[in-house]
């Protein structure tokens, strides 16, 4: 089953990631003349999302930082320029850019921490926690933004080809390794298991995931959720990844606190509904679909500490000490 949960678009002075993204998306859909995006990091996922919002052929300018580290580490990608070019959008580079500003029709102004990336705009699972504001732009605001646009260097095909050739010749650069925190610190940074997001749940069942079902568009969500790829997913790796996932640890933590260390299917649906932070929350049927996927993992891998039985008409999950 495909999941596509809505998020709140309630207005407030300070907007969370999803609300910021949705309000910006609405503004882009209604844009009549121009769009200006200043974002230190810009990736293909962010550009594709913009292209879905902007239906008409209006003037669009995107400004990224594109310094050496951004391109080497993948914070920004070269394909974002090619996508922008396909829509005849202007793509520019501004050295030392750190701002994240979006201006629509010289009127609707968005300022905040989200970059135009998958994690910045909450377009992928396990995204960043961002905040921003939506304001009506003043003349002074517009002048400041246009001044930054004028300072930026336009990327043309020649410049792009040179940068692409430079990047292609780079040696393999491995990510820097950092030693883990000691246990004394990790205990104090322990994850809060009282609350959940929809994206903490698997959106596929194990069979769909292991078979990489092309019909299920939620495959990529689950691969990222479990830190797996199409090249390394197998029964053993999936079981290990699920066993350390937040949803599994949340369930164990909850069962340990209940009387007799057990809960029935219907009661668990209510607990999940109360624990979700998503606003608005999914419908009860959608929660049951998530719960069914959760059960399919528990049954598939037959975890030693979890017993699933049916002492009456409803299934029961029990934690085994």
Steps between C-alpha positions, in 0.01 A plus 500: 500500500627851415516757778487872437412671824384863515656753729359806671499835324378692803656847508718620787790741533748211517450212260626143529665320208189350339283808546776722359533267199125478439446876518794557266355234267161675497668831424700348213186344352333843497806690372427726202825684422821395672669278757838563664661230714816560703618178663854404601430137406292400199442141390312317226226395744432864589491613136265216401266598784500862375426388146193316623373818666574751223268417213541808282807622312585794725839652579684297763845573647681254725816599685719241674842520666669217309832519683748212471384322819132518401560330167751243626286392797171508309339780702421645156501306174576590140182340368296778664641743240405270211143469629472877539639552150236265356237745623700806385552604860794720590757329722764706683783458750561737791821451697455468879121482467339367817152654469184303435253745345212445256319790334189442290359775274701762696232463766499169686820467706623181670801514733627214714750222549385255223725459197354395165589135563315179584591513869460877526148506355391169658468333160667180621461292817693590815537862393650795685308692763466846348310821574412808299260790455274620220470877459381761255810645338576871540680714240815485713478118516472480121793739448726290727407180316546654154840633606606143590365376166709760317813401695464134404682347201282337237577138413506451123571179310873571469546560872287197584701275266827614660371435853364161393835405344683611818270291719535195277879506540486514881643199685266298722457701819379295793289659769691587813464247781418624849527282811169435677399661830581295811207323671490761780407765241280277282279419801434872552419543131259207500218526246155590633277203419175659618417665167502388137467636148331322211837478326634285789278213378581269209271586209545161331484144624822291499409311181448821302826639633712188447361456149542872425145513368484756219129550559559636850627858499581478872804275445740796511348620827567166669849461356594836647315428824708186555824640356507240222541514123377290209844341482522378862144424603447139605319309775785526752572871446132593509444313827801669663391842376142455621623376840682830556231724347315756710160337441619162631673654802193716565280187505733315740517804725120529506440130569741506794286769663163325455330263740605143415727647231233453233262690274223405255470617139212745555660656806830540320326699224383750761845519658661567162245772426575671832877469452520652151635855474377553142251785467240420385521137604424229242153348487437191714498280191842631398631429850372142476680464165823614666433260786444210259840568343656510847341163583625353172859573605447355848351181357754465220806513722363325809692702758594316816360766734168541317207257503201549271198282572120513493353397836162640388369679190775761508872450446728564796862611515685398813851584618687196621733572796 
